[in-house]
């Protein structure tokens, strides 16, 4: 699964809740730099972390992330 941040929505929710990235990262037990990279769409969180982020913010995961299924099927492998 590929998970990409909805940058504007993610930032707006943090602002509305009065949360800094530092507070957000500390509550999620992740590095501040990593949190910034996720919020700004430079890194993708694991599905588990994406769920944890959404739950912490009290929103559906689709509100702050674009979820897409990645097909890792290898055409050279016959099943």
KOLVOLO-688605 format. One record per residue (C-alpha): residue number from 1; residue in three letters; chain; x, y, z. Coordinates in steps of 0.05 Angstrom, whole numbers, m for minus. Each point is the difference from the previous one (the first is absolute). Example, Ala and Ser with C-alpha at 12.3 -4.5 7.8 and 13.67 -1.06 7.14 Angstrom:
+-----+------+-------+--------+--------+--------+
!  nr ! rest ! kette !      X !      Y !      Z !
+-----+------+-------+--------+--------+--------+
!   1 !  ala !     A !    246 !    m90 !    156 !
!   2 !  ser !     A !     27 !     69 !    m13 !
+-----+------+-------+--------+--------+--------+
# end
This chain:
+-----+------+-------+--------+--------+--------+
!  nr ! rest ! kette !      X !      Y !      Z !
+-----+------+-------+--------+--------+--------+
!   1 !  unk !     A !      0 !      0 !      0 !
!   2 !  unk !     A !     25 !     69 !    m17 !
!   3 !  unk !     A !    m18 !     56 !     49 !
!   4 !  unk !     A !      9 !     73 !    m18 !
!   5 !  unk !     A !    m16 !     60 !     44 !
!   6 !  unk !     A !    m54 !     49 !    m20 !
!   7 !  unk !     A !     46 !     57 !     17 !
!   8 !  unk !     A !    m49 !     58 !      7 !
!   9 !  unk !     A !    m52 !    m40 !     38 !
!  10 !  unk !     A !     52 !    m31 !     46 !
!  11 !  unk !     A !     30 !     69 !     17 !
!  12 !  unk !     A !    m69 !     32 !     10 !
!  13 !  unk !     A !    m22 !    m53 !     49 !
!  14 !  unk !     A !     63 !     10 !     41 !
!  15 !  unk !     A !    m11 !     75 !      0 !
!  16 !  unk !     A !    m74 !     m7 !     19 !
!  17 !  unk !     A !     19 !    m45 !     58 !
!  18 !  unk !     A !     55 !     48 !     22 !
!  19 !  unk !     A !     54 !    m53 !     m9 !
!  20 !  unk !     A !     71 !     14 !    m20 !
!  21 !  unk !     A !     38 !    m53 !    m39 !
!  22 !  unk !     A !     43 !     m9 !     62 !
!  23 !  unk !     A !    m61 !    m16 !     43 !
!  24 !  unk !     A !    m29 !    m45 !    m54 !
!  25 !  unk !     A !     65 !    m39 !     m7 !
!  26 !  unk !     A !      9 !     m8 !     75 !
!  27 !  unk !     A !    m71 !    m27 !      8 !
!  28 !  unk !     A !     12 !    m49 !    m56 !
!  29 !  unk !     A !     69 !    m19 !     26 !
!  30 !  unk !     A !     34 !     16 !    m66 !
!  31 !  unk !     A !     57 !     46 !    m19 !
!  32 !  unk !     A !    m20 !     72 !    m15 !
!  33 !  unk !     A !     37 !      0 !    m66 !
!  34 !  unk !     A !    m36 !    m64 !    m21 !
!  35 !  unk !     A !    m68 !     30 !     19 !
!  36 !  unk !     A !     16 !     62 !    m42 !
!  37 !  unk !     A !     20 !    m43 !    m59 !
!  38 !  unk !     A !    m66 !    m39 !      4 !
!  39 !  unk !     A !    m42 !     63 !      7 !
!  40 !  unk !     A !     35 !     32 !    m59 !
!  41 !  unk !     A !     m7 !    m61 !    m45 !
!  42 !  unk !     A !     74 !    m16 !     m3 !
!  43 !  unk !     A !     m6 !    m67 !     36 !
!  44 !  unk !     A !    m57 !    m50 !      7 !
!  45 !  unk !     A !    m18 !    m29 !     68 !
!  46 !  unk !     A !    m13 !    m73 !     12 !
!  47 !  unk !     A !    m74 !    m19 !      0 !
!  48 !  unk !     A !      4 !     m9 !     75 !
!  49 !  unk !     A !     29 !     69 !     11 !
!  50 !  unk !     A !    m49 !     33 !    m48 !
!  51 !  unk !     A !    m57 !    m31 !     40 !
!  52 !  unk !     A !     31 !     24 !     65 !
!  53 !  unk !     A !      7 !     70 !    m28 !
!  54 !  unk !     A !    m72 !      3 !    m22 !
!  55 !  unk !     A !    m25 !    m28 !     66 !
!  56 !  unk !     A !     41 !     51 !     39 !
!  57 !  unk !     A !    m30 !     57 !    m41 !
!  58 !  unk !     A !    m69 !    m30 !      6 !
!  59 !  unk !     A !    m12 !     m4 !    m75 !
!  60 !  unk !     A !    m10 !    m55 !    m52 !
!  61 !  unk !     A !     65 !    m22 !    m31 !
!  62 !  unk !     A !    m25 !     22 !    m69 !
!  63 !  unk !     A !     m6 !     71 !     26 !
!  64 !  unk !     A !     76 !      8 !      6 !
!  65 !  unk !     A !     28 !    m54 !    m46 !
!  66 !  unk !     A !    m10 !    m23 !    m71 !
!  67 !  unk !     A !      0 !    m76 !      1 !
!  68 !  unk !     A !     16 !    m41 !    m61 !
!  69 !  unk !     A !     12 !    m74 !    m11 !
!  70 !  unk !     A !     65 !    m16 !    m33 !
!  71 !  unk !     A !      1 !    m63 !    m42 !
!  72 !  unk !     A !     66 !    m36 !      9 !
!  73 !  unk !     A !    m18 !    m55 !    m49 !
!  74 !  unk !     A !     60 !    m24 !    m38 !
!  75 !  unk !     A !    m21 !    m15 !    m72 !
!  76 !  unk !     A !     57 !    m49 !     m7 !
!  77 !  unk !     A !    m26 !    m43 !     57 !
!  78 !  unk !     A !    m56 !    m48 !    m20 !
!  79 !  unk !     A !    m47 !    m23 !     55 !
+-----+------+-------+--------+--------+--------+
# end
